[in-house]
């Protein structure tokens, strides 16, 4: 395997601890579904030492608020223990998406404009909420909360690095934090 650059990887979970004696790892997943791991085909585990090793995904079993990962070449509890508290990455290029879907890492840092052309600010972080995410948009000391729904977000233009929202009545004044 050739060298993988850190900027080509996406943090997708954390290793909680080993599970059992056969090298399974219990993980906290940042992905919405286990299919993300299968579609990636391989994951990169980074232990506390910083060393990152690639493993093929053999099985992903959902648990209660966690997943169990069975990885090719991770066969003993001692091997799995090396990754306790470590990070799990996948290659960004292995992500699959629907046409109207964007990943947080693509959106954070993008400037936001009203459909009139007025700059609102920059997406500083995203808050998951039931039903839809909320963009926290900041300009100077001012923050507004923008619901990430089609009625408000009119365009996400990754090529030109911008998000366009509609100036719905009260959106900018009512949602100030």
Secondary structure, 3 states (H helix, E strand, C coil): CCCCCHHHEEEEEEEEEEECCCCEEEEEECCCCCHHHHHHCEEEEECCCCCEEEEEEEEEEECCCCEEEEEECCCCHHHHHCCCCCEEEEEHHHCCCCCCCCCHHHHCCCEEEECCCCEEEEEEEEECCCCCCEEEEEECCEEEEEECCCCCEEEEECCCCEEEECCCCCHHHHCEC
